């Protein structure tokens, strides 16, 4: 595949992804809050600050989600384990 056809293929995939995103979220890329923030940036420093803020927010979100998933996995494991134990008769 030459560079031009790769570029065309990427463009088609990217456009399809944008349309799928808009359909799912009802937000066009130019209207996305992050795009608006970046559009209003006037320096490299302000762009860097926005992106660092987003990275930190994602890190905190990912941490909270992973704790929730870990807790749910432990609960599922305990429930499964308990159901597989032979029932004791008194």
Secondary structure, 3 states (H helix, E strand, C coil): CCHHHHHHHHHHHHHHHHHHHHHHHCCCHHHCHHHHHHHCCCCHHHHHHHHHHHHHHHHHHHHHHHHHHHHHHHHHHHHHHHHHCCCCCC
